[in-house]
């Protein structure tokens, strides 16, 4: 084979030839992407993406984001790696068994591409991820296996007007749904009565999570995970580049028949997810270091003429558990999603105990002296505080660096 070397000069990441055409700079790992006419690598480097779930689907999405050079990624997953994960998750190895999925996935992403900054959250998206995380993201990608978490992500994204991409896989088929608030249909718009019933089945009679009652593993293959994960990432690319997307639709792939079809959802008026919160005020408060009273005082200082009187809780706070059978009462101050089924059974008679729950904390209550984290509020959350004449959205700004570290270097 004969190669002809033409005179050239360097122009940015490319080597421009004196004759028409370009030679790719082999030192630039993104050079191949830059050949795409509409591609903007800087937009990807500046992007913040939240990935919820680091299983088979999440592995594919995270791998793709690392290869593309997305600047900052926040990945959340509460699980640990088990042997069955190894057949479907390209980022995991046998030596990783027993380790948190989120942390291992983050480590592997950094190894794939040191340009990407990854924050791993080992926790539950409902109880451990603050609303500020969603607000700061350009796109949220859901790689989840249950309706409850999808519904929560949908509502958080609608409050902050953050686009999100849902993906689902089973056997060799899958679906991708793109939602762009505040317009069009959302995930909840398409939910049926059966969907709500299945969500309720994930709770025991006292309305506390029955962890042992969850459904078994969904059968999937690495092939459909790669297809749907790539599809989700591609939709995220389009959103970051401000390209059109099919929002409010389900894009379904039937792997057995090799058929593809789309279904458009109808926007449901009165849908509970369609609540958009006002732009929050920022206060120098951290969920893990400051109390409810400190939050009230910070709001007083930031809002002229206001006196904060009540903190509204987005997550149910369990105050105590009581057994109707034998009268045992156990004081408890814990978010409902941090209470497992074993804690809810009476140690004396084995019956279910009933919870006493609240959705608010008043300034004059003893509970106002508790840390915000103890009240079920995660880092970098946005909370609602009531004054004499209005409700105010408040961002716990002191947690920002822990959640979204500044890109350096």
Backbone torsions as a table, in degrees:
resi	resn	phi	psi	omega
1	UNK	NA	134.6	-177.7
2	UNK	-102.5	124.7	177.9
3	UNK	-107.0	133.0	177.2
4	UNK	-105.7	122.3	179.2
5	UNK	-94.7	120.9	-178.5
6	UNK	-100.8	148.3	176.2
7	UNK	-56.5	140.5	-174.8
8	UNK	-145.2	161.7	172.5
9	UNK	-138.0	152.4	-176.1
10	UNK	-83.3	131.9	175.3
11	UNK	-131.9	98.6	-178.5
12	UNK	59.4	-131.5	-177.6
13	UNK	-79.1	-3.9	-177.2
14	UNK	-108.6	164.7	168.2
15	UNK	-111.3	110.4	-177.2
16	UNK	-87.0	134.9	-179.4
17	UNK	-90.9	153.4	176.9
18	UNK	-69.3	-23.9	172.4
19	UNK	-97.3	162.0	-177.0
20	UNK	-55.1	141.1	177.7
21	UNK	118.1	172.9	-178.7
22	UNK	-134.6	145.0	168.4
23	UNK	-106.3	134.8	-179.1
24	UNK	-73.7	137.0	175.3
25	UNK	-74.9	114.9	-176.7
26	UNK	-70.0	-10.2	178.4
27	UNK	-87.5	-8.0	-178.0
28	UNK	-101.6	111.3	-176.8
29	UNK	-67.1	-18.0	-179.6
30	UNK	-102.3	10.7	-174.4
31	UNK	-58.9	-39.4	179.7
32	UNK	-63.8	-36.2	177.9
33	UNK	-65.7	-37.9	-174.5
34	UNK	-66.1	-14.6	176.8
35	UNK	-72.3	-16.5	176.6
36	UNK	-74.2	128.6	-169.4
37	UNK	-58.7	-36.9	-175.4
38	UNK	-96.6	1.4	-172.6
39	UNK	-69.5	138.1	175.8
40	UNK	-131.9	96.6	-176.9
41	UNK	-64.4	-30.8	179.6
42	UNK	-66.2	-34.6	176.4
43	UNK	-62.3	-38.2	176.8
44	UNK	-69.0	-41.5	-180.0
45	UNK	-64.3	-28.4	-179.9
46	UNK	-88.6	-8.7	-171.7
47	UNK	-77.5	150.2	172.1
48	UNK	-120.3	123.7	-178.2
49	UNK	-127.1	133.1	175.3
50	UNK	-100.4	128.4	176.2
51	UNK	-115.9	119.8	-178.1
52	UNK	-103.2	106.2	-177.8
53	UNK	108.7	129.1	-178.4
54	UNK	-125.4	34.2	176.2
55	UNK	-84.7	-145.0	-177.2
56	UNK	-59.6	-48.3	-179.3
57	UNK	-68.7	-44.9	179.2
58	UNK	-61.3	-37.5	177.0
59	UNK	-57.2	-46.0	-178.6
60	UNK	-66.0	-42.6	179.2
61	UNK	-63.4	-47.2	-178.1
62	UNK	-64.3	-40.8	176.2
63	UNK	-58.6	-45.9	-178.9
64	UNK	-64.4	-42.1	-179.9
65	UNK	-63.3	-37.7	178.5
66	UNK	-65.9	-45.6	-179.3
67	UNK	-64.3	-32.9	-179.4
68	UNK	-77.7	-16.8	179.7
69	UNK	82.0	33.9	174.7
70	UNK	-64.7	133.5	-170.6
71	UNK	-62.9	-50.5	-176.9
72	UNK	-135.6	132.4	179.4
73	UNK	-129.1	133.2	174.5
74	UNK	-113.1	116.8	-178.3
75	UNK	-116.2	132.8	-179.5
76	UNK	-126.1	133.3	175.8
77	UNK	-162.6	139.0	-177.4
78	UNK	-95.8	-7.7	-171.6
79	UNK	-89.6	170.1	174.3
80	UNK	-115.3	158.1	-176.7
81	UNK	-76.3	131.9	176.7
82	UNK	-123.3	164.7	-176.6
83	UNK	-54.3	-41.9	179.9
84	UNK	-62.3	-20.9	178.5
85	UNK	-69.4	-24.6	-171.2
86	UNK	-68.2	-26.0	179.8
87	UNK	-78.8	-8.7	-174.9
88	UNK	-129.2	-2.6	-170.1
89	UNK	-124.9	102.1	-173.7
90	UNK	-66.8	-16.2	-179.6
91	UNK	-86.8	-12.5	-173.6
92	UNK	-102.4	146.9	177.7
93	UNK	-126.4	166.8	-179.6
94	UNK	-56.5	-36.9	-178.6
95	UNK	-67.0	-13.6	-178.8
96	UNK	-88.0	-8.6	-177.0
97	UNK	-57.0	133.7	-178.3
98	UNK	92.0	-9.3	-179.8
99	UNK	-96.1	156.0	-179.9
100	UNK	-63.3	133.6	-179.9
101	UNK	-58.5	-45.2	-175.8
102	UNK	-61.8	-43.4	-176.7
103	UNK	-69.6	-42.1	179.6
104	UNK	-66.8	-43.2	179.1
105	UNK	-59.7	-42.1	178.8
106	UNK	-62.9	-43.6	179.5
107	UNK	-62.4	-42.5	-179.8
108	UNK	-67.9	-34.4	176.5
109	UNK	-64.2	-42.8	178.6
110	UNK	-62.7	-35.1	178.9
111	UNK	-69.6	-37.7	177.3
112	UNK	-65.3	-40.5	-176.7
113	UNK	-153.0	104.1	-179.3
114	UNK	-64.7	-13.6	178.6
115	UNK	-69.1	-22.1	-174.2
116	UNK	-89.7	130.6	176.5
117	UNK	-99.6	123.2	-173.7
118	UNK	-121.3	132.9	173.7
119	UNK	-112.7	125.2	180.0
120	UNK	-102.7	131.3	175.6
121	UNK	-117.2	110.8	176.6
122	UNK	-88.2	95.4	-176.0
123	UNK	-178.5	-172.0	-177.4
124	UNK	-100.8	133.2	-176.4
125	UNK	-61.6	-28.2	-178.5
126	UNK	-76.1	-45.5	-174.3
127	UNK	-97.2	-17.0	-168.9
128	UNK	-120.0	1.1	-179.2
129	UNK	-119.1	118.7	-177.9
130	UNK	-73.5	156.6	-179.4
131	UNK	-64.3	-26.3	177.6
132	UNK	-62.4	-28.2	177.2
133	UNK	-63.4	-44.0	179.1
134	UNK	-67.3	-40.5	-178.7
135	UNK	-62.9	-38.1	-176.8
136	UNK	-78.4	-14.5	-175.8
137	UNK	-81.0	148.3	171.6
138	UNK	-82.0	-35.2	179.8
139	UNK	-148.5	143.8	171.4
140	UNK	-113.1	132.6	178.6
141	UNK	-116.1	118.9	-178.8
142	UNK	-94.8	120.9	177.3
143	UNK	-120.7	62.7	-167.7
144	UNK	-108.9	165.5	-178.9
145	UNK	-125.5	16.2	178.6
146	UNK	-148.9	151.8	-175.9
147	UNK	-68.9	-35.6	-176.3
148	UNK	-59.5	-47.5	179.7
149	UNK	-67.8	-38.2	177.8
150	UNK	-62.0	-42.7	179.5
151	UNK	-62.6	-41.6	179.5
152	UNK	-63.7	-47.0	179.7
153	UNK	-60.5	-42.0	179.1
154	UNK	-58.3	-46.4	-178.2
155	UNK	-68.2	-37.9	178.6
156	UNK	-65.5	-40.9	179.9
157	UNK	-68.0	-34.9	178.7
158	UNK	-69.8	-38.9	178.1
159	UNK	-59.2	-35.6	-175.0
160	UNK	-104.5	0.9	-179.6
161	UNK	57.2	46.3	-179.8
162	UNK	-106.1	124.0	177.6
163	UNK	-61.0	144.0	175.8
164	UNK	-141.9	152.9	-174.7
165	UNK	-123.6	116.9	180.0
166	UNK	-96.6	140.3	176.0
167	UNK	-132.3	146.4	177.6
168	UNK	-143.5	143.1	-180.0
169	UNK	-136.4	148.6	173.6
170	UNK	-156.4	126.7	-176.2
171	UNK	54.7	-113.8	179.6
172	UNK	-118.9	27.2	177.3
173	UNK	-124.3	161.6	-178.3
174	UNK	-162.1	172.2	-178.0
175	UNK	-145.3	146.1	175.1
176	UNK	-128.3	135.0	178.2
177	UNK	-130.7	131.3	178.6
178	UNK	-111.9	131.2	179.6
179	UNK	-125.7	132.2	-178.3
180	UNK	-127.1	94.4	179.2
181	UNK	-68.2	156.2	1.4
182	UNK	-94.3	6.7	-174.7
183	UNK	-91.8	159.9	173.3
184	UNK	73.1	-171.2	-178.6
185	UNK	-81.3	155.6	177.4
186	UNK	-119.6	179.9	-179.1
187	UNK	-59.5	-42.4	-176.7
188	UNK	-69.5	-27.8	178.3
189	UNK	-57.0	-30.7	-176.9
190	UNK	-94.1	-1.3	-179.3
191	UNK	-73.1	144.9	179.0
192	UNK	-106.8	174.3	175.9
193	UNK	-59.7	-35.9	178.9
194	UNK	-64.1	-39.1	178.1
195	UNK	-59.5	-45.5	179.2
196	UNK	-64.4	-38.5	178.6
197	UNK	-63.4	-40.6	179.7
198	UNK	-67.4	-34.5	175.1
199	UNK	-64.5	-42.9	-179.6
200	UNK	-65.4	-27.6	178.4
201	UNK	-66.2	-17.5	-179.6
202	UNK	-80.3	2.7	177.3
203	UNK	-121.9	147.6	178.1
204	UNK	-80.5	-179.7	-177.1
205	UNK	-55.8	-40.3	177.7
206	UNK	-77.4	12.6	178.6
207	UNK	69.0	25.6	175.0
208	UNK	-109.3	150.4	-173.4
209	UNK	-59.3	124.6	173.8
210	UNK	-97.4	90.9	-171.9
211	UNK	-63.5	-33.0	-177.3
212	UNK	-77.9	-6.3	-175.9
213	UNK	-95.4	-2.8	-176.8
214	UNK	-66.1	152.7	-179.2
215	UNK	-65.2	159.0	-179.6
216	UNK	-72.7	-177.7	-177.6
217	UNK	-65.1	145.0	176.9
218	UNK	-87.2	127.5	-179.0
219	UNK	-70.1	124.9	179.8
220	UNK	-142.9	169.2	177.6
221	UNK	-125.6	158.5	177.4
222	UNK	-66.7	-23.2	-179.0
223	UNK	-67.6	-47.0	-179.0
224	UNK	-72.9	-30.4	175.6
225	UNK	-62.6	-40.4	179.0
226	UNK	-66.8	-40.1	-179.6
227	UNK	-64.7	-52.7	-175.4
228	UNK	-71.3	-39.9	177.4
229	UNK	-62.2	-40.2	175.5
230	UNK	-65.6	-38.0	179.3
231	UNK	-63.8	-46.6	178.4
232	UNK	-60.5	-44.8	-179.9
233	UNK	-62.7	-39.1	179.6
234	UNK	-65.0	-38.5	175.9
235	UNK	-65.3	-36.8	176.2
236	UNK	-64.1	-40.7	175.9
237	UNK	-56.5	-44.1	-179.8
238	UNK	-64.2	-40.7	178.4
239	UNK	-65.1	-43.3	-179.8
240	UNK	-64.2	-34.9	178.4
241	UNK	-88.5	8.5	177.7
242	UNK	57.1	42.0	176.0
243	UNK	-96.7	158.1	-180.0
244	UNK	-64.6	144.1	175.0
245	UNK	-132.5	160.3	178.1
246	UNK	-88.2	77.5	-176.7
247	UNK	-74.2	146.3	177.4
248	UNK	72.5	25.4	179.5
249	UNK	-130.1	154.1	170.5
250	UNK	-102.1	123.6	177.2
251	UNK	-105.7	109.5	-168.1
252	UNK	-109.5	133.7	176.0
253	UNK	-118.9	121.7	175.9
254	UNK	-97.3	105.1	-175.2
255	UNK	-70.4	-29.5	-179.1
256	UNK	-68.5	-39.8	-177.6
257	UNK	-99.9	-3.8	-175.2
258	UNK	54.7	46.7	-179.9
259	UNK	-119.1	146.8	180.0
260	UNK	-129.5	136.2	175.4
261	UNK	-150.0	162.1	178.7
262	UNK	-121.8	150.2	177.0
263	UNK	-131.9	125.4	-180.0
264	UNK	-90.5	133.5	177.6
265	UNK	-88.5	145.8	175.7
266	UNK	-89.7	133.3	176.5
267	UNK	-67.4	126.6	-177.0
268	UNK	-98.8	114.6	178.3
269	UNK	-66.4	139.2	-177.5
270	UNK	83.5	5.6	177.8
271	UNK	-60.8	132.9	-175.5
272	UNK	-66.2	-19.6	-179.4
273	UNK	-78.1	-14.7	-171.8
274	UNK	-84.7	41.4	177.8
275	UNK	-101.9	117.6	179.0
276	UNK	-105.0	123.3	-178.8
277	UNK	-84.2	151.2	176.5
278	UNK	-65.9	161.1	174.8
279	UNK	-60.1	126.6	-174.7
280	UNK	-78.8	156.0	167.0
281	UNK	-86.6	149.7	-179.7
282	UNK	-101.4	133.1	177.7
283	UNK	-126.0	146.1	-179.4
284	UNK	-77.4	68.9	-174.9
285	UNK	-131.4	143.8	176.8
286	UNK	-121.0	139.4	-178.8
287	UNK	-62.7	-33.9	-176.0
288	UNK	-88.3	-9.1	-175.0
289	UNK	-121.4	-15.3	-174.7
290	UNK	-120.7	151.9	-179.3
291	UNK	-92.7	173.2	174.3
292	UNK	-60.0	-41.1	179.4
293	UNK	-62.8	-40.3	177.5
294	UNK	-61.6	-37.4	176.8
295	UNK	-64.2	-46.6	178.6
296	UNK	-57.4	-44.3	-179.5
297	UNK	-64.7	-38.7	179.3
298	UNK	-64.8	-40.3	177.3
299	UNK	-65.1	-41.0	177.9
300	UNK	-56.7	-40.2	-178.1
301	UNK	-73.1	-32.2	-174.7
302	UNK	-85.6	-26.5	-177.3
303	UNK	-111.7	109.7	-175.8
304	UNK	-62.2	129.0	175.8
305	UNK	78.8	2.8	-178.0
306	UNK	-101.9	149.3	171.1
307	UNK	-129.9	113.3	-179.2
308	UNK	-69.1	135.8	-176.3
309	UNK	-124.0	-21.1	-175.9
310	UNK	-149.2	140.7	174.3
311	UNK	-105.9	122.3	178.0
312	UNK	-90.2	133.8	-176.6
313	UNK	-101.9	130.5	178.9
314	UNK	-81.5	-16.7	-180.0
315	UNK	-120.6	138.8	179.3
316	UNK	-59.1	133.0	177.0
317	UNK	-106.3	120.4	179.6
318	UNK	-85.3	121.1	-178.7
319	UNK	-91.5	-35.2	-178.9
320	UNK	-163.7	165.4	174.1
321	UNK	-124.4	136.6	-177.9
322	UNK	-134.6	134.7	178.4
323	UNK	-94.1	118.3	179.9
324	UNK	-70.5	-22.1	-176.8
325	UNK	-75.2	-48.4	-175.7
326	UNK	-119.6	3.2	173.8
327	UNK	80.0	6.7	178.6
328	UNK	-68.9	133.2	178.2
329	UNK	-127.2	127.1	-177.6
330	UNK	-116.8	115.1	175.3
331	UNK	-63.6	141.2	-178.4
332	UNK	-155.4	135.5	175.1
333	UNK	-127.4	91.8	-172.6
334	UNK	-155.7	141.4	175.1
335	UNK	-59.9	145.0	-177.6
336	UNK	-56.9	-33.7	-177.8
337	UNK	-78.7	-2.6	175.0
338	UNK	-107.5	13.5	178.2
339	UNK	-112.4	122.4	-179.9
340	UNK	-97.5	171.2	-174.6
341	UNK	-63.2	-35.5	-178.6
342	UNK	-62.7	-34.0	-179.7
343	UNK	-70.9	-21.5	-174.4
344	UNK	-87.2	-13.9	179.3
345	UNK	-86.7	134.6	-179.7
346	UNK	-65.1	127.6	-179.3
347	UNK	-70.3	-17.5	-177.9
348	UNK	-89.1	-47.9	-175.4
349	UNK	-116.5	-9.1	177.8
350	UNK	81.4	3.1	179.2
351	UNK	-82.2	161.5	175.8
352	UNK	-68.9	137.1	173.3
353	UNK	-95.5	147.7	-178.6
354	UNK	-93.5	136.9	-178.2
355	UNK	-88.8	146.0	166.0
356	UNK	-100.9	120.7	-174.0
357	UNK	-125.0	159.2	176.4
358	UNK	-140.4	161.5	178.5
359	UNK	-121.3	11.4	-178.9
360	UNK	-154.8	162.0	175.5
361	UNK	-133.3	118.5	178.4
362	UNK	-84.7	152.5	-175.5
363	UNK	-63.3	-33.0	-176.8
364	UNK	-89.0	8.0	178.4
365	UNK	-88.9	149.8	174.6
366	UNK	-58.5	-28.6	-178.9
367	UNK	-64.0	-19.4	178.9
368	UNK	-65.6	-16.6	179.0
369	UNK	-86.8	-3.4	178.9
370	UNK	-80.1	152.7	172.9
371	UNK	-60.2	147.1	179.6
372	UNK	-59.7	-35.5	178.0
373	UNK	-60.9	-38.5	178.7
374	UNK	-66.7	-22.7	178.2
375	UNK	-87.9	9.3	176.5
376	UNK	87.8	16.0	-177.9
377	UNK	-101.5	120.6	-178.6
378	UNK	-82.4	173.1	177.1
379	UNK	-58.9	144.6	174.1
380	UNK	56.5	39.5	178.7
381	UNK	-86.2	163.4	168.4
382	UNK	-114.5	121.1	-176.4
383	UNK	-115.2	163.9	177.0
384	UNK	-107.6	127.1	179.9
385	UNK	-118.7	135.1	-177.0
386	UNK	-98.6	132.6	171.1
387	UNK	-112.5	-169.6	-176.7
388	UNK	-64.3	-28.5	-173.2
389	UNK	-126.9	0.8	-177.4
390	UNK	-166.6	171.7	170.8
391	UNK	-105.6	139.1	-177.4
392	UNK	-122.3	132.9	173.7
393	UNK	-83.9	130.9	-172.9
394	UNK	-129.3	124.2	178.1
395	UNK	-93.8	127.9	177.2
396	UNK	-80.3	84.4	-166.2
397	UNK	-72.0	-22.0	-177.4
398	UNK	-66.8	-13.1	-179.4
399	UNK	-91.7	-1.9	-171.1
400	UNK	-60.4	-45.9	-175.9
401	UNK	-64.6	-29.8	178.5
402	UNK	-72.0	-27.9	-175.0
403	UNK	-97.1	-45.4	179.5
404	UNK	-125.3	77.6	179.3
405	UNK	-59.5	146.7	178.6
406	UNK	-66.8	141.4	176.7
407	UNK	-75.0	127.2	-178.8
408	UNK	-123.2	162.9	175.9
409	UNK	84.6	NA	NA
